[in-house]
Amino acid sequence: MDIIKFTQLPKDEKTNYLWDFGVCLGQRLIGEHEIVCLFELDEFYVEAVYSRENNCVDDIAPLLELPHWDAYVDLVLLELLNH
């Protein structure tokens, strides 16, 4: 699946596809109530925001590139070391 088709899916289908075919690269805690998980999926990445209060995915944001934000620096370093 490409990023355009993925973006057009309803949220519940995105979530199911992500759990079935995505590879979790890492996660980070935002405040006390949300976890952001970074997934690699086919030829793009996805950030999924999970609510600990509601026990559900609140948002899914596809990304074309692995973000180089401070929150993911360790992931980028691990990726470089593994190649």
Distance bins in CASP14 RR format, pairs under 12 A and 6 or more apart:
PFRMAT RR
TARGET T0000
AUTHOR 0000-0000-0000
RMODE 2
METHOD distances of the structure
MODEL  1
1 7 0 0 0 0 0 1 0 0 0 0 0
1 8 0 0 0 0 0 1 0 0 0 0 0
1 9 0 0 0 0 1 0 0 0 0 0 0
1 13 0 0 0 0 0 1 0 0 0 0 0
1 14 0 0 0 0 0 1 0 0 0 0 0
1 16 0 0 0 0 0 1 0 0 0 0 0
1 17 1 0 0 1 0 0 0 0 0 0 0
1 18 0 0 0 0 0 1 0 0 0 0 0
1 20 0 0 0 0 0 1 0 0 0 0 0
1 21 1 0 0 1 0 0 0 0 0 0 0
1 22 0 0 0 0 0 1 0 0 0 0 0
1 41 1 0 0 1 0 0 0 0 0 0 0
1 42 1 0 1 0 0 0 0 0 0 0 0
1 43 0 0 0 0 1 0 0 0 0 0 0
1 44 0 0 0 0 1 0 0 0 0 0 0
1 46 0 0 0 0 0 1 0 0 0 0 0
1 62 0 0 0 0 0 1 0 0 0 0 0
2 8 0 0 0 0 0 1 0 0 0 0 0
2 9 0 0 0 0 0 1 0 0 0 0 0
2 41 0 0 0 0 0 1 0 0 0 0 0
2 42 1 0 0 1 0 0 0 0 0 0 0
2 43 1 0 0 1 0 0 0 0 0 0 0
2 44 1 0 0 1 0 0 0 0 0 0 0
2 62 0 0 0 0 1 0 0 0 0 0 0
2 64 0 0 0 0 0 1 0 0 0 0 0
3 9 0 0 0 0 0 1 0 0 0 0 0
3 14 0 0 0 0 0 1 0 0 0 0 0
3 17 0 0 0 0 0 1 0 0 0 0 0
3 41 0 0 0 0 1 0 0 0 0 0 0
3 42 0 0 0 0 1 0 0 0 0 0 0
3 43 1 0 0 1 0 0 0 0 0 0 0
3 44 1 0 1 0 0 0 0 0 0 0 0
3 45 0 0 0 0 1 0 0 0 0 0 0
3 46 0 0 0 0 1 0 0 0 0 0 0
3 60 0 0 0 0 0 1 0 0 0 0 0
3 61 0 0 0 0 0 1 0 0 0 0 0
3 62 1 0 1 0 0 0 0 0 0 0 0
3 63 0 0 0 0 1 0 0 0 0 0 0
3 64 1 0 0 1 0 0 0 0 0 0 0
3 65 0 0 0 0 0 1 0 0 0 0 0
4 42 0 0 0 0 0 1 0 0 0 0 0
4 43 0 0 0 0 0 1 0 0 0 0 0
4 44 0 0 0 0 1 0 0 0 0 0 0
4 62 0 0 0 0 1 0 0 0 0 0 0
4 64 0 0 0 0 0 1 0 0 0 0 0
5 13 0 0 0 0 0 1 0 0 0 0 0
5 14 0 0 0 0 0 1 0 0 0 0 0
5 17 0 0 0 0 1 0 0 0 0 0 0
5 41 0 0 0 0 0 1 0 0 0 0 0
5 42 0 0 0 0 1 0 0 0 0 0 0
5 43 0 0 0 0 0 1 0 0 0 0 0
5 44 0 0 0 0 0 1 0 0 0 0 0
5 62 0 0 0 0 0 1 0 0 0 0 0
6 13 0 0 0 0 1 0 0 0 0 0 0
6 14 1 0 0 1 0 0 0 0 0 0 0
6 15 0 0 0 0 0 1 0 0 0 0 0
6 16 0 0 0 0 0 1 0 0 0 0 0
6 17 1 0 0 1 0 0 0 0 0 0 0
6 18 0 0 0 0 1 0 0 0 0 0 0
6 21 0 0 0 0 0 1 0 0 0 0 0
6 22 0 0 0 0 0 1 0 0 0 0 0
6 39 0 0 0 0 0 1 0 0 0 0 0
6 41 1 0 0 1 0 0 0 0 0 0 0
6 42 1 0 0 1 0 0 0 0 0 0 0
6 43 0 0 0 0 0 1 0 0 0 0 0
6 44 1 0 0 1 0 0 0 0 0 0 0
6 45 0 0 0 0 0 1 0 0 0 0 0
6 46 1 0 0 1 0 0 0 0 0 0 0
6 60 0 0 0 0 1 0 0 0 0 0 0
6 61 0 0 0 0 0 1 0 0 0 0 0
6 62 1 0 1 0 0 0 0 0 0 0 0
6 63 0 0 0 0 0 1 0 0 0 0 0
6 64 0 0 0 0 0 1 0 0 0 0 0
7 13 0 0 0 0 0 1 0 0 0 0 0
7 14 0 0 0 0 1 0 0 0 0 0 0
7 17 0 0 0 0 0 1 0 0 0 0 0
7 41 0 0 0 0 0 1 0 0 0 0 0
7 44 0 0 0 0 1 0 0 0 0 0 0
7 46 0 0 0 0 0 1 0 0 0 0 0
7 60 0 0 0 0 1 0 0 0 0 0 0
7 61 0 0 0 0 1 0 0 0 0 0 0
7 62 1 0 1 0 0 0 0 0 0 0 0
7 63 0 0 0 0 0 1 0 0 0 0 0
7 64 0 0 0 0 0 1 0 0 0 0 0
8 14 0 0 0 0 1 0 0 0 0 0 0
8 17 0 0 0 0 0 1 0 0 0 0 0
8 62 0 0 0 0 0 1 0 0 0 0 0
9 15 0 0 0 0 1 0 0 0 0 0 0
9 16 0 0 0 0 1 0 0 0 0 0 0
9 17 1 0 0 1 0 0 0 0 0 0 0
9 18 0 0 0 0 1 0 0 0 0 0 0
9 41 0 0 0 0 0 1 0 0 0 0 0
9 46 0 0 0 0 0 1 0 0 0 0 0
9 60 0 0 0 0 1 0 0 0 0 0 0
9 62 0 0 0 0 0 1 0 0 0 0 0
10 16 0 0 0 0 1 0 0 0 0 0 0
10 17 0 0 0 0 0 1 0 0 0 0 0
10 60 0 0 0 0 0 1 0 0 0 0 0
11 17 0 0 0 0 0 1 0 0 0 0 0
11 18 0 0 0 0 0 1 0 0 0 0 0
11 46 0 0 0 0 0 1 0 0 0 0 0
11 48 0 0 0 0 0 1 0 0 0 0 0
11 49 0 0 0 0 0 1 0 0 0 0 0
11 56 0 0 0 0 1 0 0 0 0 0 0
11 57 1 0 0 1 0 0 0 0 0 0 0
11 58 0 0 0 0 1 0 0 0 0 0 0
11 59 0 0 0 0 1 0 0 0 0 0 0
11 60 1 0 0 1 0 0 0 0 0 0 0
11 61 0 0 0 0 0 1 0 0 0 0 0
12 18 0 0 0 0 0 1 0 0 0 0 0
12 19 0 0 0 0 0 1 0 0 0 0 0
12 56 0 0 0 0 1 0 0 0 0 0 0
12 57 0 0 0 0 1 0 0 0 0 0 0
12 60 0 0 0 0 0 1 0 0 0 0 0
13 19 0 0 0 0 0 1 0 0 0 0 0
13 20 0 0 0 0 0 1 0 0 0 0 0
13 21 0 0 0 0 0 1 0 0 0 0 0
13 57 0 0 0 0 0 1 0 0 0 0 0
13 60 0 0 0 0 0 1 0 0 0 0 0
14 20 0 0 0 0 0 1 0 0 0 0 0
14 21 0 0 0 0 0 1 0 0 0 0 0
14 22 0 0 0 0 0 1 0 0 0 0 0
14 39 0 0 0 0 0 1 0 0 0 0 0
14 41 0 0 0 0 1 0 0 0 0 0 0
14 46 1 0 0 1 0 0 0 0 0 0 0
14 47 0 0 0 0 0 1 0 0 0 0 0
14 48 0 0 0 0 1 0 0 0 0 0 0
14 57 0 0 0 0 1 0 0 0 0 0 0
14 59 0 0 0 0 1 0 0 0 0 0 0
14 60 1 0 1 0 0 0 0 0 0 0 0
14 61 0 0 0 0 1 0 0 0 0 0 0
14 62 0 0 0 0 1 0 0 0 0 0 0
15 21 0 0 0 0 0 1 0 0 0 0 0
15 22 0 0 0 0 0 1 0 0 0 0 0
15 37 0 0 0 0 0 1 0 0 0 0 0
15 39 0 0 0 0 0 1 0 0 0 0 0
15 41 0 0 0 0 0 1 0 0 0 0 0
15 46 0 0 0 0 0 1 0 0 0 0 0
15 48 1 0 0 1 0 0 0 0 0 0 0
15 49 0 0 0 0 0 1 0 0 0 0 0
15 50 0 0 0 0 1 0 0 0 0 0 0
15 56 0 0 0 0 1 0 0 0 0 0 0
15 57 1 0 1 0 0 0 0 0 0 0 0
15 58 0 0 0 0 0 1 0 0 0 0 0
15 59 0 0 0 0 0 1 0 0 0 0 0
15 60 1 0 0 1 0 0 0 0 0 0 0
16 22 0 0 0 0 0 1 0 0 0 0 0
16 48 0 0 0 0 0 1 0 0 0 0 0
16 57 0 0 0 0 0 1 0 0 0 0 0
16 60 0 0 0 0 0 1 0 0 0 0 0
17 39 0 0 0 0 0 1 0 0 0 0 0
17 41 1 0 0 1 0 0 0 0 0 0 0
17 42 0 0 0 0 1 0 0 0 0 0 0
17 46 0 0 0 0 1 0 0 0 0 0 0
17 48 0 0 0 0 0 1 0 0 0 0 0
17 57 0 0 0 0 0 1 0 0 0 0 0
17 60 0 0 0 0 1 0 0 0 0 0 0
17 62 0 0 0 0 0 1 0 0 0 0 0
18 24 0 0 0 0 1 0 0 0 0 0 0
18 37 0 0 0 0 1 0 0 0 0 0 0
18 38 0 0 0 0 0 1 0 0 0 0 0
18 39 1 0 1 0 0 0 0 0 0 0 0
18 40 0 0 0 0 0 1 0 0 0 0 0
18 41 1 0 0 1 0 0 0 0 0 0 0
18 42 0 0 0 0 0 1 0 0 0 0 0
18 44 0 0 0 0 0 1 0 0 0 0 0
18 45 0 0 0 0 0 1 0 0 0 0 0
18 46 1 0 1 0 0 0 0 0 0 0 0
18 47 0 0 0 0 0 1 0 0 0 0 0
18 48 1 0 0 1 0 0 0 0 0 0 0
18 49 0 0 0 0 0 1 0 0 0 0 0
18 50 0 0 0 0 0 1 0 0 0 0 0
18 57 0 0 0 0 1 0 0 0 0 0 0
18 59 0 0 0 0 0 1 0 0 0 0 0
18 60 1 0 0 1 0 0 0 0 0 0 0
18 61 0 0 0 0 0 1 0 0 0 0 0
18 62 0 0 0 0 1 0 0 0 0 0 0
19 37 0 0 0 0 0 1 0 0 0 0 0
19 39 0 0 0 0 1 0 0 0 0 0 0
19 41 0 0 0 0 0 1 0 0 0 0 0
19 46 0 0 0 0 0 1 0 0 0 0 0
19 48 0 0 0 0 1 0 0 0 0 0 0
19 50 0 0 0 0 0 1 0 0 0 0 0
19 57 0 0 0 0 1 0 0 0 0 0 0
19 60 0 0 0 0 0 1 0 0 0 0 0
20 39 0 0 0 0 0 1 0 0 0 0 0
20 41 0 0 0 0 1 0 0 0 0 0 0
20 42 0 0 0 0 0 1 0 0 0 0 0
21 39 0 0 0 0 1 0 0 0 0 0 0
21 40 0 0 0 0 1 0 0 0 0 0 0
21 41 1 0 0 1 0 0 0 0 0 0 0
21 42 1 0 0 1 0 0 0 0 0 0 0
21 43 0 0 0 0 0 1 0 0 0 0 0
21 44 0 0 0 0 0 1 0 0 0 0 0
21 46 0 0 0 0 0 1 0 0 0 0 0
22 37 0 0 0 0 1 0 0 0 0 0 0
22 38 0 0 0 0 0 1 0 0 0 0 0
22 39 1 0 1 0 0 0 0 0 0 0 0
22 40 1 0 0 1 0 0 0 0 0 0 0
22 41 1 0 1 0 0 0 0 0 0 0 0
22 42 0 0 0 0 1 0 0 0 0 0 0
22 43 0 0 0 0 0 1 0 0 0 0 0
22 44 0 0 0 0 0 1 0 0 0 0 0
22 45 0 0 0 0 1 0 0 0 0 0 0
22 46 1 0 0 1 0 0 0 0 0 0 0
22 48 0 0 0 0 1 0 0 0 0 0 0
22 60 0 0 0 0 0 1 0 0 0 0 0
22 62 0 0 0 0 0 1 0 0 0 0 0
23 37 0 0 0 0 0 1 0 0 0 0 0
23 38 0 0 0 0 1 0 0 0 0 0 0
23 39 1 0 0 1 0 0 0 0 0 0 0
23 40 1 0 1 0 0 0 0 0 0 0 0
23 41 1 0 0 1 0 0 0 0 0 0 0
23 42 0 0 0 0 0 1 0 0 0 0 0
23 45 0 0 0 0 1 0 0 0 0 0 0
23 46 0 0 0 0 0 1 0 0 0 0 0
23 75 0 0 0 0 0 1 0 0 0 0 0
23 79 0 0 0 0 0 1 0 0 0 0 0
24 35 0 0 0 0 0 1 0 0 0 0 0
24 36 0 0 0 0 0 1 0 0 0 0 0
24 37 1 0 1 0 0 0 0 0 0 0 0
24 38 1 0 0 1 0 0 0 0 0 0 0
24 39 1 0 1 0 0 0 0 0 0 0 0
24 40 0 0 0 0 1 0 0 0 0 0 0
24 41 0 0 0 0 0 1 0 0 0 0 0
24 45 0 0 0 0 0 1 0 0 0 0 0
24 46 0 0 0 0 0 1 0 0 0 0 0
24 47 0 0 0 0 0 1 0 0 0 0 0
24 48 0 0 0 0 1 0 0 0 0 0 0
24 50 0 0 0 0 0 1 0 0 0 0 0
24 75 0 0 0 0 0 1 0 0 0 0 0
25 36 0 0 0 0 0 1 0 0 0 0 0
25 37 0 0 0 0 1 0 0 0 0 0 0
25 38 1 0 1 0 0 0 0 0 0 0 0
25 39 1 0 0 1 0 0 0 0 0 0 0
25 40 1 0 1 0 0 0 0 0 0 0 0
25 41 0 0 0 0 0 1 0 0 0 0 0
25 45 1 0 0 1 0 0 0 0 0 0 0
25 46 0 0 0 0 1 0 0 0 0 0 0
25 47 0 0 0 0 0 1 0 0 0 0 0
25 48 0 0 0 0 0 1 0 0 0 0 0
25 63 0 0 0 0 0 1 0 0 0 0 0
25 66 0 0 0 0 1 0 0 0 0 0 0
25 67 0 0 0 0 0 1 0 0 0 0 0
25 71 0 0 0 0 0 1 0 0 0 0 0
25 72 0 0 0 0 1 0 0 0 0 0 0
25 74 0 0 0 0 0 1 0 0 0 0 0
25 75 1 0 1 0 0 0 0 0 0 0 0
25 76 0 0 0 0 1 0 0 0 0 0 0
25 78 0 0 0 0 1 0 0 0 0 0 0
25 79 0 0 0 0 1 0 0 0 0 0 0
25 82 0 0 0 0 0 1 0 0 0 0 0
26 35 0 0 0 0 1 0 0 0 0 0 0
26 36 0 0 0 0 1 0 0 0 0 0 0
26 37 1 0 0 1 0 0 0 0 0 0 0
26 38 1 0 1 0 0 0 0 0 0 0 0
26 39 0 0 0 0 1 0 0 0 0 0 0
26 40 0 0 0 0 1 0 0 0 0 0 0
26 45 0 0 0 0 0 1 0 0 0 0 0
26 46 0 0 0 0 0 1 0 0 0 0 0
26 47 0 0 0 0 0 1 0 0 0 0 0
26 48 0 0 0 0 0 1 0 0 0 0 0
26 66 0 0 0 0 0 1 0 0 0 0 0
26 67 0 0 0 0 0 1 0 0 0 0 0
26 71 0 0 0 0 1 0 0 0 0 0 0
26 72 0 0 0 0 1 0 0 0 0 0 0
26 74 0 0 0 0 1 0 0 0 0 0 0
26 75 1 0 0 1 0 0 0 0 0 0 0
26 76 0 0 0 0 0 1 0 0 0 0 0
26 78 0 0 0 0 1 0 0 0 0 0 0
26 79 0 0 0 0 0 1 0 0 0 0 0
27 34 0 0 0 0 0 1 0 0 0 0 0
27 35 1 0 1 0 0 0 0 0 0 0 0
27 36 1 0 0 1 0 0 0 0 0 0 0
27 37 1 0 1 0 0 0 0 0 0 0 0
27 38 1 0 0 1 0 0 0 0 0 0 0
27 39 0 0 0 0 1 0 0 0 0 0 0
27 47 0 0 0 0 1 0 0 0 0 0 0
27 48 0 0 0 0 1 0 0 0 0 0 0
27 49 0 0 0 0 0 1 0 0 0 0 0
27 50 0 0 0 0 1 0 0 0 0 0 0
27 52 0 0 0 0 0 1 0 0 0 0 0
27 71 0 0 0 0 1 0 0 0 0 0 0
27 72 0 0 0 0 0 1 0 0 0 0 0
27 74 0 0 0 0 0 1 0 0 0 0 0
27 75 0 0 0 0 0 1 0 0 0 0 0
28 34 0 0 0 0 1 0 0 0 0 0 0
28 35 1 0 0 1 0 0 0 0 0 0 0
28 36 1 0 1 0 0 0 0 0 0 0 0
28 37 0 0 0 0 1 0 0 0 0 0 0
28 38 0 0 0 0 1 0 0 0 0 0 0
28 47 0 0 0 0 1 0 0 0 0 0 0
28 48 0 0 0 0 0 1 0 0 0 0 0
28 49 0 0 0 0 0 1 0 0 0 0 0
28 50 0 0 0 0 0 1 0 0 0 0 0
28 67 0 0 0 0 0 1 0 0 0 0 0
28 69 0 0 0 0 1 0 0 0 0 0 0
28 70 0 0 0 0 1 0 0 0 0 0 0
28 71 1 0 1 0 0 0 0 0 0 0 0
28 72 0 0 0 0 1 0 0 0 0 0 0
28 73 0 0 0 0 0 1 0 0 0 0 0
28 74 0 0 0 0 1 0 0 0 0 0 0
28 75 0 0 0 0 1 0 0 0 0 0 0
29 35 1 0 1 0 0 0 0 0 0 0 0
29 36 0 0 0 0 1 0 0 0 0 0 0
29 37 0 0 0 0 0 1 0 0 0 0 0
29 49 0 0 0 0 0 1 0 0 0 0 0
29 50 0 0 0 0 0 1 0 0 0 0 0
29 52 0 0 0 0 1 0 0 0 0 0 0
29 71 0 0 0 0 1 0 0 0 0 0 0
30 36 1 0 1 0 0 0 0 0 0 0 0
30 37 0 0 0 0 0 1 0 0 0 0 0
30 47 0 0 0 0 0 1 0 0 0 0 0
30 49 1 0 0 1 0 0 0 0 0 0 0
30 50 0 0 0 0 1 0 0 0 0 0 0
30 51 0 0 0 0 0 1 0 0 0 0 0
30 52 0 0 0 0 0 1 0 0 0 0 0
30 58 0 0 0 0 0 1 0 0 0 0 0
30 59 0 0 0 0 0 1 0 0 0 0 0
30 71 0 0 0 0 1 0 0 0 0 0 0
31 49 0 0 0 0 0 1 0 0 0 0 0
31 51 0 0 0 0 0 1 0 0 0 0 0
31 52 0 0 0 0 1 0 0 0 0 0 0
31 53 0 0 0 0 0 1 0 0 0 0 0
32 51 0 0 0 0 0 1 0 0 0 0 0
32 52 1 0 0 1 0 0 0 0 0 0 0
32 53 0 0 0 0 1 0 0 0 0 0 0
33 49 0 0 0 0 0 1 0 0 0 0 0
33 50 0 0 0 0 1 0 0 0 0 0 0
33 51 1 0 0 1 0 0 0 0 0 0 0
33 52 1 0 1 0 0 0 0 0 0 0 0
33 53 1 0 1 0 0 0 0 0 0 0 0
33 54 0 0 0 0 1 0 0 0 0 0 0
33 55 0 0 0 0 0 1 0 0 0 0 0
33 56 0 0 0 0 0 1 0 0 0 0 0
33 58 0 0 0 0 1 0 0 0 0 0 0
34 47 0 0 0 0 0 1 0 0 0 0 0
34 48 0 0 0 0 0 1 0 0 0 0 0
34 49 1 0 1 0 0 0 0 0 0 0 0
34 50 1 0 0 1 0 0 0 0 0 0 0
34 51 1 0 1 0 0 0 0 0 0 0 0
34 52 1 0 0 1 0 0 0 0 0 0 0
34 53 0 0 0 0 1 0 0 0 0 0 0
34 54 0 0 0 0 1 0 0 0 0 0 0
34 55 0 0 0 0 0 1 0 0 0 0 0
34 56 0 0 0 0 0 1 0 0 0 0 0
34 57 0 0 0 0 0 1 0 0 0 0 0
34 58 1 0 0 1 0 0 0 0 0 0 0
34 59 0 0 0 0 1 0 0 0 0 0 0
35 47 0 0 0 0 0 1 0 0 0 0 0
35 48 0 0 0 0 1 0 0 0 0 0 0
35 49 1 0 0 1 0 0 0 0 0 0 0
35 50 1 0 1 0 0 0 0 0 0 0 0
35 51 0 0 0 0 1 0 0 0 0 0 0
35 52 1 0 0 1 0 0 0 0 0 0 0
35 53 0 0 0 0 0 1 0 0 0 0 0
35 54 0 0 0 0 0 1 0 0 0 0 0
35 55 0 0 0 0 0 1 0 0 0 0 0
35 56 0 0 0 0 0 1 0 0 0 0 0
35 57 0 0 0 0 1 0 0 0 0 0 0
35 58 0 0 0 0 0 1 0 0 0 0 0
35 59 0 0 0 0 0 1 0 0 0 0 0
35 71 0 0 0 0 0 1 0 0 0 0 0
36 45 0 0 0 0 0 1 0 0 0 0 0
36 46 0 0 0 0 0 1 0 0 0 0 0
36 47 1 0 1 0 0 0 0 0 0 0 0
36 48 1 0 0 1 0 0 0 0 0 0 0
36 49 1 0 1 0 0 0 0 0 0 0 0
36 50 1 0 0 1 0 0 0 0 0 0 0
36 51 0 0 0 0 0 1 0 0 0 0 0
36 52 0 0 0 0 0 1 0 0 0 0 0
36 57 0 0 0 0 0 1 0 0 0 0 0
36 58 0 0 0 0 0 1 0 0 0 0 0
36 59 0 0 0 0 1 0 0 0 0 0 0
36 60 0 0 0 0 0 1 0 0 0 0 0
36 61 0 0 0 0 1 0 0 0 0 0 0
36 63 0 0 0 0 0 1 0 0 0 0 0
36 67 0 0 0 0 0 1 0 0 0 0 0
36 69 0 0 0 0 0 1 0 0 0 0 0
36 71 1 0 0 1 0 0 0 0 0 0 0
36 72 0 0 0 0 1 0 0 0 0 0 0
37 45 0 0 0 0 0 1 0 0 0 0 0
37 46 0 0 0 0 1 0 0 0 0 0 0
37 47 1 0 0 1 0 0 0 0 0 0 0
37 48 1 0 1 0 0 0 0 0 0 0 0
37 49 0 0 0 0 1 0 0 0 0 0 0
37 50 1 0 0 1 0 0 0 0 0 0 0
37 57 0 0 0 0 1 0 0 0 0 0 0
37 58 0 0 0 0 0 1 0 0 0 0 0
37 59 0 0 0 0 0 1 0 0 0 0 0
37 60 0 0 0 0 1 0 0 0 0 0 0
37 61 0 0 0 0 0 1 0 0 0 0 0
37 71 0 0 0 0 0 1 0 0 0 0 0
37 72 0 0 0 0 0 1 0 0 0 0 0
37 75 0 0 0 0 0 1 0 0 0 0 0
38 44 0 0 0 0 0 1 0 0 0 0 0
38 45 1 0 0 1 0 0 0 0 0 0 0
38 46 1 0 0 1 0 0 0 0 0 0 0
38 47 1 0 1 0 0 0 0 0 0 0 0
38 48 0 0 0 0 1 0 0 0 0 0 0
38 49 0 0 0 0 0 1 0 0 0 0 0
38 50 0 0 0 0 0 1 0 0 0 0 0
38 60 0 0 0 0 0 1 0 0 0 0 0
38 61 0 0 0 0 0 1 0 0 0 0 0
38 62 0 0 0 0 0 1 0 0 0 0 0
38 63 0 0 0 0 1 0 0 0 0 0 0
38 65 0 0 0 0 0 1 0 0 0 0 0
38 66 1 0 0 1 0 0 0 0 0 0 0
38 67 1 0 0 1 0 0 0 0 0 0 0
38 69 0 0 0 0 0 1 0 0 0 0 0
38 71 0 0 0 0 1 0 0 0 0 0 0
38 72 1 0 0 1 0 0 0 0 0 0 0
38 74 0 0 0 0 0 1 0 0 0 0 0
38 75 1 0 0 1 0 0 0 0 0 0 0
38 76 0 0 0 0 0 1 0 0 0 0 0
38 78 0 0 0 0 0 1 0 0 0 0 0
38 79 0 0 0 0 0 1 0 0 0 0 0
39 45 1 0 0 1 0 0 0 0 0 0 0
39 46 1 0 1 0 0 0 0 0 0 0 0
39 47 1 0 0 1 0 0 0 0 0 0 0
39 48 1 0 0 1 0 0 0 0 0 0 0
39 49 0 0 0 0 0 1 0 0 0 0 0
39 50 0 0 0 0 0 1 0 0 0 0 0
39 57 0 0 0 0 0 1 0 0 0 0 0
39 60 0 0 0 0 1 0 0 0 0 0 0
39 61 0 0 0 0 0 1 0 0 0 0 0
39 62 0 0 0 0 1 0 0 0 0 0 0
39 63 0 0 0 0 1 0 0 0 0 0 0
39 66 0 0 0 0 0 1 0 0 0 0 0
39 75 0 0 0 0 0 1 0 0 0 0 0
40 46 0 0 0 0 1 0 0 0 0 0 0
40 47 0 0 0 0 0 1 0 0 0 0 0
40 62 0 0 0 0 0 1 0 0 0 0 0
40 63 0 0 0 0 0 1 0 0 0 0 0
40 65 0 0 0 0 0 1 0 0 0 0 0
40 66 0 0 0 0 1 0 0 0 0 0 0
40 72 0 0 0 0 0 1 0 0 0 0 0
40 75 0 0 0 0 1 0 0 0 0 0 0
40 79 0 0 0 0 1 0 0 0 0 0 0
41 47 0 0 0 0 0 1 0 0 0 0 0
41 48 0 0 0 0 0 1 0 0 0 0 0
41 60 0 0 0 0 0 1 0 0 0 0 0
41 61 0 0 0 0 0 1 0 0 0 0 0
41 62 1 0 0 1 0 0 0 0 0 0 0
41 63 0 0 0 0 1 0 0 0 0 0 0
41 64 0 0 0 0 0 1 0 0 0 0 0
41 66 0 0 0 0 0 1 0 0 0 0 0
42 62 0 0 0 0 0 1 0 0 0 0 0
42 64 0 0 0 0 0 1 0 0 0 0 0
43 62 0 0 0 0 0 1 0 0 0 0 0
43 63 0 0 0 0 0 1 0 0 0 0 0
43 64 0 0 0 0 1 0 0 0 0 0 0
43 65 0 0 0 0 0 1 0 0 0 0 0
43 66 0 0 0 0 0 1 0 0 0 0 0
44 60 0 0 0 0 0 1 0 0 0 0 0
44 61 0 0 0 0 0 1 0 0 0 0 0
44 62 1 0 1 0 0 0 0 0 0 0 0
44 63 1 0 0 1 0 0 0 0 0 0 0
44 64 1 0 1 0 0 0 0 0 0 0 0
44 65 0 0 0 0 1 0 0 0 0 0 0
44 66 0 0 0 0 1 0 0 0 0 0 0
44 67 0 0 0 0 0 1 0 0 0 0 0
45 60 0 0 0 0 0 1 0 0 0 0 0
45 61 0 0 0 0 1 0 0 0 0 0 0
45 62 1 0 0 1 0 0 0 0 0 0 0
45 63 1 0 1 0 0 0 0 0 0 0 0
45 64 1 0 0 1 0 0 0 0 0 0 0
45 65 1 0 0 1 0 0 0 0 0 0 0
45 66 1 0 1 0 0 0 0 0 0 0 0
45 67 1 0 0 1 0 0 0 0 0 0 0
45 68 0 0 0 0 0 1 0 0 0 0 0
45 69 0 0 0 0 0 1 0 0 0 0 0
45 72 0 0 0 0 1 0 0 0 0 0 0
45 75 0 0 0 0 0 1 0 0 0 0 0
45 76 0 0 0 0 0 1 0 0 0 0 0
45 79 0 0 0 0 0 1 0 0 0 0 0
46 57 0 0 0 0 0 1 0 0 0 0 0
46 59 0 0 0 0 0 1 0 0 0 0 0
46 60 1 0 0 1 0 0 0 0 0 0 0
46 61 1 0 0 1 0 0 0 0 0 0 0
46 62 1 0 1 0 0 0 0 0 0 0 0
46 63 1 0 0 1 0 0 0 0 0 0 0
46 64 0 0 0 0 0 1 0 0 0 0 0
46 66 0 0 0 0 0 1 0 0 0 0 0
46 67 0 0 0 0 0 1 0 0 0 0 0
47 57 0 0 0 0 0 1 0 0 0 0 0
47 58 0 0 0 0 0 1 0 0 0 0 0
47 59 1 0 0 1 0 0 0 0 0 0 0
47 60 1 0 0 1 0 0 0 0 0 0 0
47 61 1 0 1 0 0 0 0 0 0 0 0
47 62 0 0 0 0 1 0 0 0 0 0 0
47 63 1 0 0 1 0 0 0 0 0 0 0
47 66 0 0 0 0 0 1 0 0 0 0 0
47 67 0 0 0 0 1 0 0 0 0 0 0
47 69 0 0 0 0 0 1 0 0 0 0 0
47 71 0 0 0 0 0 1 0 0 0 0 0
47 72 0 0 0 0 1 0 0 0 0 0 0
48 56 0 0 0 0 0 1 0 0 0 0 0
48 57 1 0 1 0 0 0 0 0 0 0 0
48 58 0 0 0 0 1 0 0 0 0 0 0
48 59 1 0 0 1 0 0 0 0 0 0 0
48 60 1 0 1 0 0 0 0 0 0 0 0
48 61 1 0 0 1 0 0 0 0 0 0 0
48 62 0 0 0 0 0 1 0 0 0 0 0
48 63 0 0 0 0 0 1 0 0 0 0 0
49 56 0 0 0 0 0 1 0 0 0 0 0
49 57 1 0 0 1 0 0 0 0 0 0 0
49 58 1 0 1 0 0 0 0 0 0 0 0
49 59 1 0 1 0 0 0 0 0 0 0 0
49 60 1 0 0 1 0 0 0 0 0 0 0
49 61 1 0 0 1 0 0 0 0 0 0 0
50 56 1 0 0 1 0 0 0 0 0 0 0
50 57 1 0 1 0 0 0 0 0 0 0 0
50 58 1 0 0 1 0 0 0 0 0 0 0
50 59 0 0 0 0 1 0 0 0 0 0 0
50 60 0 0 0 0 1 0 0 0 0 0 0
51 57 1 0 0 1 0 0 0 0 0 0 0
51 58 1 0 1 0 0 0 0 0 0 0 0
51 59 0 0 0 0 1 0 0 0 0 0 0
52 58 0 0 0 0 0 1 0 0 0 0 0
61 67 0 0 0 0 0 1 0 0 0 0 0
63 69 0 0 0 0 0 1 0 0 0 0 0
63 72 0 0 0 0 0 1 0 0 0 0 0
65 72 0 0 0 0 0 1 0 0 0 0 0
65 76 0 0 0 0 0 1 0 0 0 0 0
66 72 1 0 0 1 0 0 0 0 0 0 0
66 73 0 0 0 0 0 1 0 0 0 0 0
66 75 1 0 0 1 0 0 0 0 0 0 0
66 76 1 0 0 1 0 0 0 0 0 0 0
66 77 0 0 0 0 0 1 0 0 0 0 0
66 78 0 0 0 0 0 1 0 0 0 0 0
66 79 1 0 0 1 0 0 0 0 0 0 0
66 80 0 0 0 0 0 1 0 0 0 0 0
67 73 0 0 0 0 1 0 0 0 0 0 0
67 75 0 0 0 0 1 0 0 0 0 0 0
67 76 0 0 0 0 1 0 0 0 0 0 0
68 74 0 0 0 0 0 1 0 0 0 0 0
68 75 0 0 0 0 1 0 0 0 0 0 0
68 76 1 0 0 1 0 0 0 0 0 0 0
68 77 0 0 0 0 0 1 0 0 0 0 0
68 79 0 0 0 0 0 1 0 0 0 0 0
68 80 0 0 0 0 0 1 0 0 0 0 0
69 75 0 0 0 0 1 0 0 0 0 0 0
69 76 0 0 0 0 1 0 0 0 0 0 0
70 76 0 0 0 0 0 1 0 0 0 0 0
72 78 0 0 0 0 1 0 0 0 0 0 0
72 79 0 0 0 0 1 0 0 0 0 0 0
73 79 0 0 0 0 0 1 0 0 0 0 0
73 80 0 0 0 0 0 1 0 0 0 0 0
74 80 0 0 0 0 0 1 0 0 0 0 0
74 81 0 0 0 0 0 1 0 0 0 0 0
75 81 0 0 0 0 0 1 0 0 0 0 0
75 82 0 0 0 0 0 1 0 0 0 0 0
76 82 0 0 0 0 0 1 0 0 0 0 0
76 83 0 0 0 0 0 1 0 0 0 0 0
77 83 0 0 0 0 0 1 0 0 0 0 0
END
